[in-house]
């Protein structure tokens, strides 16, 4: 009996030893999984989500699980950030952000800028701006910052002149001081601008919408140049811009690899802003 007891005790010790080793390995495995930081970024489908998806493999190597969220409407992306459904968003430029912040009271910060989508003038009816007739109808975005942007583009082409003193990126056709061709303006939701193109003499359209509509951005009669102040930015809740994972993501987005990706994939439609 004593011999059997000793054998049983030895077996119990061996089982306990292996059990302890197993538990230690399981704990280490769980800790490894917990080391990966999940970051959810809400983005416009094109080119924003495509650019983010391009850097996902590189971020994974640095322990960041980047999850790219594309919502039904870009208008939902700032509320989603405010309500902590996402950690950052990437779809807007600073003038637009300033405009909606004034209206909604968001407490956001810009973590970094990535690219410019030069807004351009498109037409199915004319081949150059010189063919615009007296009273021609021009469709422009109806949100404040992009409406000013469209009018400023027309002013740069000497088709209109805006009132002096406009400095807050807000202007409507009522702020036009001189309109020699008597251009008529149709204010349209930005997402609908490609669809109304057949019904007007021309539309001023954001390039991401041009790409989503499968239009050729090279067919713009004229567009903003690379000095545009409308760089698209990574936006976070105030204070989060200092988080290590956010800084890492911005660094990847501002890399030579991303610059080459943007140039090769989008050509004139998207211009790196770094």
DRENDO-1510 file (C-alpha; in Angstrom, 1 decimal, always signed):
<recs>
REC; n; res; u; v; w
REC; 1; UNK; +0.0; +0.0; +0.0 .
REC; 2; UNK; +2.9; +2.4; +0.9 .
REC; 3; UNK; +4.5; +1.7; -2.5 .
REC; 4; UNK; +1.2; +2.4; -4.3 .
REC; 5; UNK; +0.8; +5.6; -2.4 .
REC; 6; UNK; +4.3; +6.8; -3.4 .
REC; 7; UNK; +3.6; +6.0; -7.1 .
REC; 8; UNK; +0.3; +7.9; -6.9 .
REC; 9; UNK; +2.0; +10.9; -5.3 .
REC; 10; UNK; +4.7; +11.0; -8.0 .
REC; 11; UNK; +2.0; +10.8; -10.8 .
REC; 12; UNK; +0.1; +13.6; -9.1 .
REC; 13; UNK; +3.2; +15.8; -9.0 .
REC; 14; UNK; +4.0; +15.1; -12.7 .
REC; 15; UNK; +0.4; +15.9; -13.8 .
REC; 16; UNK; +0.5; +19.1; -11.7 .
REC; 17; UNK; +3.8; +20.1; -13.2 .
REC; 18; UNK; +2.4; +19.7; -16.8 .
REC; 19; UNK; -0.8; +21.4; -15.9 .
REC; 20; UNK; +1.2; +24.4; -14.5 .
REC; 21; UNK; +3.2; +24.6; -17.7 .
REC; 22; UNK; +0.0; +24.4; -19.8 .
REC; 23; UNK; -1.6; +27.3; -17.8 .
REC; 24; UNK; +1.5; +29.4; -18.2 .
REC; 25; UNK; +1.5; +29.0; -22.0 .
REC; 26; UNK; -2.2; +29.7; -22.2 .
REC; 27; UNK; -1.7; +32.9; -20.2 .
REC; 28; UNK; +1.2; +34.0; -22.4 .
REC; 29; UNK; -0.9; +33.4; -25.6 .
REC; 30; UNK; -3.7; +35.5; -24.2 .
REC; 31; UNK; -1.3; +38.2; -23.2 .
REC; 32; UNK; +0.1; +38.3; -26.8 .
REC; 33; UNK; -3.4; +38.7; -28.2 .
REC; 34; UNK; -4.1; +41.5; -25.8 .
REC; 35; UNK; -0.9; +43.3; -27.0 .
REC; 36; UNK; -2.6; +44.1; -30.4 .
REC; 37; UNK; -4.3; +47.5; -30.3 .
REC; 38; UNK; -7.5; +47.8; -32.3 .
REC; 39; UNK; -8.1; +51.1; -34.0 .
REC; 40; UNK; -11.3; +51.8; -35.9 .
REC; 41; UNK; -11.2; +54.5; -38.5 .
REC; 42; UNK; -14.3; +55.7; -40.3 .
REC; 43; UNK; -13.6; +56.7; -43.9 .
REC; 44; UNK; -15.0; +57.7; -47.2 .
REC; 45; UNK; -15.0; +54.7; -49.6 .
REC; 46; UNK; -12.6; +56.3; -52.2 .
REC; 47; UNK; -9.8; +57.0; -51.9 .
REC; 48; UNK; -9.7; +57.2; -48.1 .
REC; 49; UNK; -10.6; +53.6; -47.3 .
REC; 50; UNK; -8.4; +52.3; -50.1 .
REC; 51; UNK; -5.4; +54.2; -48.7 .
REC; 52; UNK; -6.1; +52.9; -45.2 .
REC; 53; UNK; -6.4; +49.3; -46.4 .
REC; 54; UNK; -3.0; +49.7; -48.1 .
REC; 55; UNK; -1.2; +50.3; -44.8 .
REC; 56; UNK; -3.0; +47.6; -42.8 .
REC; 57; UNK; -0.3; +44.9; -43.3 .
REC; 58; UNK; +2.5; +47.3; -42.2 .
REC; 59; UNK; +0.5; +48.3; -39.1 .
REC; 60; UNK; -0.3; +44.7; -38.2 .
REC; 61; UNK; +3.5; +44.1; -37.9 .
REC; 62; UNK; +3.6; +46.9; -35.3 .
REC; 63; UNK; +0.8; +45.4; -33.3 .
REC; 64; UNK; -2.1; +47.6; -34.6 .
REC; 65; UNK; -5.2; +46.0; -35.9 .
REC; 66; UNK; -6.6; +48.7; -38.2 .
REC; 67; UNK; -10.3; +48.3; -38.9 .
REC; 68; UNK; -11.6; +50.5; -41.7 .
REC; 69; UNK; -15.3; +51.4; -41.3 .
REC; 70; UNK; -17.2; +52.8; -44.4 .
REC; 71; UNK; -20.7; +54.1; -43.4 .
REC; 72; UNK; -23.7; +54.6; -45.7 .
REC; 73; UNK; -23.2; +58.4; -45.5 .
REC; 74; UNK; -20.1; +60.5; -44.8 .
REC; 75; UNK; -22.4; +62.8; -42.7 .
REC; 76; UNK; -22.4; +60.0; -40.1 .
REC; 77; UNK; -18.6; +59.9; -39.6 .
REC; 78; UNK; -18.3; +62.9; -37.3 .
REC; 79; UNK; -21.3; +61.9; -35.1 .
REC; 80; UNK; -19.8; +58.4; -34.9 .
REC; 81; UNK; -16.5; +59.8; -33.7 .
REC; 82; UNK; -18.2; +62.0; -31.2 .
REC; 83; UNK; -20.1; +59.0; -29.8 .
REC; 84; UNK; -16.9; +56.9; -29.6 .
REC; 85; UNK; -18.2; +54.3; -32.2 .
REC; 86; UNK; -14.9; +54.9; -34.0 .
REC; 87; UNK; -11.4; +56.1; -32.9 .
REC; 88; UNK; -10.8; +58.5; -35.8 .
REC; 89; UNK; -12.2; +59.5; -39.2 .
REC; 90; UNK; -10.6; +60.3; -42.5 .
REC; 91; UNK; -12.9; +62.0; -45.1 .
REC; 92; UNK; -12.8; +65.7; -44.5 .
REC; 93; UNK; -10.7; +68.8; -44.9 .
REC; 94; UNK; -10.1; +71.5; -42.3 .
REC; 95; UNK; -12.5; +74.1; -43.6 .
REC; 96; UNK; -15.3; +71.6; -43.6 .
REC; 97; UNK; -14.3; +70.4; -40.1 .
REC; 98; UNK; -14.3; +74.0; -38.8 .
REC; 99; UNK; -17.7; +74.6; -40.4 .
REC; 100; UNK; -19.4; +71.6; -38.8 .
REC; 101; UNK; -17.6; +72.1; -35.5 .
REC; 102; UNK; -19.1; +75.6; -35.3 .
REC; 103; UNK; -22.5; +74.2; -35.9 .
REC; 104; UNK; -22.3; +71.0; -33.8 .
REC; 105; UNK; -19.7; +71.9; -31.1 .
REC; 106; UNK; -17.4; +69.0; -31.7 .
REC; 107; UNK; -14.2; +68.8; -29.6 .
REC; 108; UNK; -11.9; +67.2; -32.2 .
REC; 109; UNK; -8.3; +67.6; -33.2 .
REC; 110; UNK; -6.4; +67.0; -36.5 .
REC; 111; UNK; -3.8; +64.3; -36.1 .
REC; 112; UNK; -2.3; +64.7; -39.6 .
REC; 113; UNK; -3.0; +65.6; -43.2 .
REC; 114; UNK; -2.7; +63.0; -46.0 .
REC; 115; UNK; -3.9; +64.1; -49.4 .
REC; 116; UNK; -5.7; +66.7; -51.5 .
REC; 117; UNK; -8.5; +65.8; -53.9 .
REC; 118; UNK; -8.4; +68.8; -56.3 .
REC; 119; UNK; -12.0; +69.8; -56.9 .
REC; 120; UNK; -12.7; +70.2; -60.6 .
REC; 121; UNK; -15.1; +71.5; -63.2 .
REC; 122; UNK; -16.8; +68.8; -65.4 .
REC; 123; UNK; -19.1; +69.1; -68.3 .
REC; 124; UNK; -20.9; +66.8; -70.8 .
REC; 125; UNK; -21.8; +69.7; -73.1 .
REC; 126; UNK; -18.7; +71.8; -73.6 .
REC; 127; UNK; -15.0; +71.2; -74.1 .
REC; 128; UNK; -13.5; +74.4; -72.6 .
REC; 129; UNK; -14.5; +77.1; -70.2 .
REC; 130; UNK; -14.5; +79.6; -73.1 .
REC; 131; UNK; -17.6; +77.7; -74.5 .
REC; 132; UNK; -19.7; +78.7; -71.4 .
REC; 133; UNK; -22.6; +80.7; -72.8 .
REC; 134; UNK; -24.4; +83.6; -71.1 .
REC; 135; UNK; -26.7; +82.3; -68.5 .
REC; 136; UNK; -25.1; +78.8; -68.3 .
REC; 137; UNK; -26.2; +76.6; -65.4 .
REC; 138; UNK; -23.4; +75.5; -63.0 .
REC; 139; UNK; -24.1; +72.9; -60.3 .
REC; 140; UNK; -22.1; +73.4; -57.1 .
REC; 141; UNK; -21.9; +71.7; -53.7 .
REC; 142; UNK; -24.4; +73.1; -51.2 .
REC; 143; UNK; -22.4; +72.6; -48.0 .
REC; 144; UNK; -20.8; +75.9; -46.8 .
REC; 145; UNK; -17.0; +75.1; -47.1 .
REC; 146; UNK; -17.2; +73.3; -50.4 .
REC; 147; UNK; -19.6; +75.9; -51.9 .
REC; 148; UNK; -17.0; +78.5; -51.2 .
REC; 149; UNK; -14.3; +76.2; -52.6 .
REC; 150; UNK; -16.3; +75.9; -55.9 .
REC; 151; UNK; -16.9; +79.6; -56.1 .
REC; 152; UNK; -13.2; +80.3; -55.4 .
REC; 153; UNK; -12.3; +77.9; -58.2 .
REC; 154; UNK; -14.5; +79.9; -60.6 .
REC; 155; UNK; -13.0; +83.1; -59.4 .
REC; 156; UNK; -9.5; +81.7; -60.0 .
REC; 157; UNK; -10.6; +81.1; -63.6 .
REC; 158; UNK; -11.8; +84.7; -63.9 .
REC; 159; UNK; -15.4; +83.6; -64.5 .
REC; 160; UNK; -16.7; +85.4; -61.4 .
REC; 161; UNK; -15.5; +87.8; -58.7 .
REC; 162; UNK; -16.4; +87.3; -55.1 .
REC; 163; UNK; -16.9; +90.2; -52.6 .
REC; 164; UNK; -13.8; +91.2; -50.8 .
REC; 165; UNK; -13.3; +90.3; -47.2 .
REC; 166; UNK; -14.5; +86.7; -47.3 .
REC; 167; UNK; -12.0; +84.8; -45.1 .
REC; 168; UNK; -14.0; +82.1; -43.2 .
REC; 169; UNK; -14.4; +79.7; -46.2 .
REC; 170; UNK; -18.1; +80.4; -46.3 .
REC; 171; UNK; -19.7; +82.0; -49.4 .
REC; 172; UNK; -22.8; +81.5; -51.5 .
REC; 173; UNK; -23.8; +82.8; -54.9 .
REC; 174; UNK; -25.2; +85.9; -53.1 .
REC; 175; UNK; -21.5; +86.8; -52.3 .
REC; 176; UNK; -20.6; +87.2; -56.0 .
REC; 177; UNK; -19.7; +90.8; -56.8 .
REC; 178; UNK; -19.2; +90.4; -60.5 .
REC; 179; UNK; -20.7; +87.7; -62.9 .
REC; 180; UNK; -20.0; +88.8; -66.5 .
REC; 181; UNK; -21.5; +85.6; -68.0 .
REC; 182; UNK; -24.6; +85.8; -65.8 .
REC; 183; UNK; -23.9; +82.2; -64.7 .
REC; 184; UNK; -26.8; +80.5; -62.9 .
REC; 185; UNK; -25.9; +78.4; -59.9 .
REC; 186; UNK; -27.7; +75.2; -58.9 .
REC; 187; UNK; -26.9; +74.3; -55.3 .
REC; 188; UNK; -26.9; +70.5; -54.9 .
REC; 189; UNK; -26.0; +67.9; -52.3 .
REC; 190; UNK; -22.4; +67.1; -53.1 .
REC; 191; UNK; -23.0; +63.4; -53.6 .
REC; 192; UNK; -25.6; +64.2; -56.3 .
REC; 193; UNK; -23.3; +66.4; -58.4 .
REC; 194; UNK; -22.2; +63.6; -60.8 .
REC; 195; UNK; -25.9; +62.6; -61.4 .
REC; 196; UNK; -27.1; +66.1; -62.3 .
REC; 197; UNK; -24.2; +66.6; -64.8 .
REC; 198; UNK; -26.4; +65.9; -67.8 .
REC; 199; UNK; -29.0; +68.5; -66.7 .
REC; 200; UNK; -26.6; +71.4; -66.4 .
REC; 201; UNK; -23.8; +73.0; -68.4 .
REC; 202; UNK; -21.2; +72.0; -65.9 .
REC; 203; UNK; -20.7; +70.7; -62.3 .
REC; 204; UNK; -17.9; +71.4; -59.8 .
REC; 205; UNK; -17.3; +68.0; -58.2 .
REC; 206; UNK; -15.1; +66.7; -55.4 .
REC; 207; UNK; -12.7; +64.2; -56.8 .
REC; 208; UNK; -13.6; +61.4; -54.4 .
REC; 209; UNK; -17.2; +61.6; -55.8 .
REC; 210; UNK; -15.8; +61.6; -59.3 .
REC; 211; UNK; -13.9; +58.4; -58.6 .
REC; 212; UNK; -16.9; +56.8; -56.9 .
REC; 213; UNK; -19.1; +57.6; -59.9 .
REC; 214; UNK; -16.5; +55.9; -62.2 .
REC; 215; UNK; -15.8; +59.2; -64.0 .
REC; 216; UNK; -12.5; +60.0; -65.5 .
REC; 217; UNK; -10.8; +62.7; -63.4 .
REC; 218; UNK; -8.6; +63.7; -66.4 .
REC; 219; UNK; -11.8; +65.0; -68.1 .
REC; 220; UNK; -12.0; +68.0; -65.8 .
REC; 221; UNK; -11.9; +71.2; -67.8 .
REC; 222; UNK; -10.0; +72.9; -64.9 .
REC; 223; UNK; -9.2; +72.0; -61.3 .
REC; 224; UNK; -7.5; +73.3; -58.2 .
REC; 225; UNK; -3.7; +73.2; -58.2 .
REC; 226; UNK; -1.5; +71.4; -55.6 .
REC; 227; UNK; -1.5; +74.5; -53.4 .
REC; 228; UNK; -5.1; +73.9; -52.3 .
REC; 229; UNK; -5.7; +74.4; -48.6 .
REC; 230; UNK; -8.2; +71.6; -48.6 .
REC; 231; UNK; -6.0; +68.7; -47.6 .
REC; 232; UNK; -7.9; +65.7; -46.2 .
REC; 233; UNK; -7.0; +64.9; -42.6 .
REC; 234; UNK; -7.1; +62.3; -39.9 .
REC; 235; UNK; -9.5; +63.6; -37.2 .
REC; 236; UNK; -9.7; +62.3; -33.6 .
REC; 237; UNK; -11.2; +63.3; -30.3 .
REC; 238; UNK; -9.2; +66.1; -28.6 .
REC; 239; UNK; -6.3; +64.5; -26.7 .
REC; 240; UNK; -6.2; +61.3; -28.8 .
REC; 241; UNK; -3.8; +62.9; -31.3 .
REC; 242; UNK; -1.0; +62.1; -28.8 .
REC; 243; UNK; -1.7; +58.4; -28.6 .
REC; 244; UNK; +1.1; +56.2; -29.8 .
REC; 245; UNK; -1.1; +54.2; -32.2 .
REC; 246; UNK; -2.5; +57.3; -33.8 .
REC; 247; UNK; +0.9; +58.7; -34.3 .
REC; 248; UNK; +2.1; +55.4; -35.9 .
REC; 249; UNK; -0.9; +55.4; -38.3 .
REC; 250; UNK; -0.2; +59.0; -39.4 .
REC; 251; UNK; +3.5; +58.2; -39.9 .
REC; 252; UNK; +2.5; +55.3; -42.1 .
REC; 253; UNK; +0.1; +57.5; -44.1 .
REC; 254; UNK; +2.8; +60.1; -44.6 .
REC; 255; UNK; +5.4; +57.5; -45.8 .
REC; 256; UNK; +7.1; +57.3; -49.2 .
REC; 257; UNK; +5.3; +54.1; -49.7 .
REC; 258; UNK; +1.9; +55.8; -49.5 .
REC; 259; UNK; +3.0; +58.7; -51.6 .
REC; 260; UNK; +3.9; +56.2; -54.4 .
REC; 261; UNK; +0.7; +54.3; -53.9 .
REC; 262; UNK; -1.4; +57.5; -54.3 .
REC; 263; UNK; +0.5; +58.6; -57.4 .
REC; 264; UNK; +0.3; +55.3; -59.2 .
REC; 265; UNK; -3.3; +54.5; -58.3 .
REC; 266; UNK; -5.0; +57.9; -58.7 .
REC; 267; UNK; -2.8; +60.1; -60.9 .
REC; 268; UNK; -4.1; +63.7; -61.1 .
REC; 269; UNK; -7.2; +62.8; -59.0 .
REC; 270; UNK; -5.4; +62.6; -55.7 .
REC; 271; UNK; -2.3; +64.6; -54.7 .
REC; 272; UNK; -0.2; +63.7; -51.6 .
REC; 273; UNK; -0.2; +66.6; -49.0 .
REC; 274; UNK; +3.0; +65.7; -47.2 .
</recs>
